[in-house]
């Protein structure tokens, strides 16, 4: 498409061509980015040059193993009562980082818990941005669940929805717009009923 092409010295008779990268689903020339130059003879077939793209890094974020949240309950010891708010919480609150090498470049990928999906084990669930708090710490009632009936071996868990960001080398951080959900291991809970008993008082 060049009216006056530039001729290369090596290989003899070859012409200088600009190599463009277009993301999957993109269009030329709107989404094309020049990534280098190559000298091509008339009978040459250009070799595909791998380029580190945002999509490749996002796929790595989705592939990496991020921490699964363990669900803790109060009352403790795996037992709670019907019609009593059961306190739910997890200690997985901090960001995690992984350093990987992609196409010869060092990439730091970070995942941070953004929200939690609490699976109560009775067919219901709730989503919060809070990881919950233990009694008697302030805010301990922000994540609770009340069971309506007794049950044995209730399996509840919490899924963690991570948001991410990355940087290539020491470059600026770039957000990742595709969250990643990691399912947590089950916690077994016994839901019991309690029978009231009178204690003490006047025996007359």
TAKAQUI-V151762 format. One record per helix or strand. SS is the DSSP state (A for helix, B for strand). FROM is the first residue (numbers start at 1). LEN is the number of residues. Records with the same first field share a line. If there is no record, write none. Layout:
# TAKAQUI-V151762
SS->FROM-LEN ; FROM-LEN
This chain:
# TAKAQUI-V151762
B->7-1 ; 15-8 ; 32-9 ; 72-3 ; 79-3 ; 86-4 ; 96-7 ; 105-15 ; 125-4 ; 144-2 ; 151-18 ; 174-9 ; 187-6
A->54-10
